Amino acid sequence: MNKSELEEWVAQQVAEEIQNEIDANLLADLLRTMEKPKLIWKEHEHRPLVLHAALEYTHGAVTQTGLRETDMDPVQEWCEKSKCGVRISFDMFKFKSRAEITAFLLVWA
């Protein structure tokens, strides 16, 4: 291998390494944006002792968009078994007292 071939080979290796690093960084960024959002609970503004579910995304947005029945089913099952809270709509649960809300949040927050 002569000098120019060696230089070309080294340049190609460096270019491949840089591309691999760029690809790895892009993939890591993509995976961060695809993280499953966290289910959070917020007190309803106008209904006392009612919590509603929302999704908190890693980029900071909080929304009900994206909630599915499969997100709510385990919560409802737990409420029924523990007799702590009642599901009153797709994403809302009503409680008898602040103590019930505290118990609920200890499990689901």
N, C-alpha and C positions, 0 to 999 in steps of 0.2 A: 504494500500500500504506500503510495507516494504521499508527499506532503499535502497536496491539494485534495486528494481523496480523503485523507485523514481529517482535514479541516471541514470538509463537507459532511463527513460522518458525525463529527463532534457537533456541528451546527444542527444536524438533523436530530441527534439525541437530545440536545438542549431544547429544541422546538417541541419535540414530543413530550418532554418533561413539563414544559410550561403549559402545553395544551392539557395534559393530564391534571395539572394543578387547577387550571381554570375550570375544567369539567367537574372536578371534585368540589370546588367552591360553589359552582352553579347548582350542583345536585344537593349540596347541603342547604343552600338557600331555598331551593324548591321544597325539600322535605320539611323545613321549618314552616313554610307557608301552608303545607298540607297537614300539619298537626291537627289532631282531632280537638275541636274546641272544648273548653271546660263547661260543664253544666253548673250554672250558678242560680241562686235563689234571691229574689228581691221582694221586699214588702210591697204590696199593692198600695198605690197612692190613695185610693178612695174607699178601700174596703178593709176594715180592721181585721186583724188575725188571718189575713190571706197572703200567701206567698205565691209568686209566679216564677216559672222557670225561664231562663234565658241562656244563651250560649255566649261565652266570652272567648274571643279569638286571641291568638298570641299577638296580633297587631293592635289589640286594644278595643276593637269593636265589640259591642254587646247587642245581641239581637235574638228574637224568637225564630227568625228564619233559619231553617235547617233542623229544627227540632222534629223528632219523629216519635211515633207511638212507642217504638222500641226503647226510646230514651225514658219515657214516662212509665212503662209497664213495671219495671222493678221498684220504682218509687211507690206506685200504687199498691203493689203487693206488700211492701214493707209496711205501709200505712194500715192496710187491712189487718195484717198479722199483729202489729203492735198496738192497734186501736189508737193511733196517734195521727190525727188529721184525716180529712176526707177529700177526695178529688172532686172538684166542683166544675171543672172544665178541662179542656185538653192539657193546659199547662198551669193550672191553678189548684192549690190545695188550701182548704180552710181548717183552722185549728180552734180548739175551745179556749186556749189560754196562751199566754206568753211562754209558760213552762213547756207546753207541747211544741211550740215553735223552736224553743231552745233544744229540746230533745231531737227534733227532726233535723235541725241544722248540724247537730253533733254527728249525725250519721251521714247526711247528704251534702254538707257544705265542703 
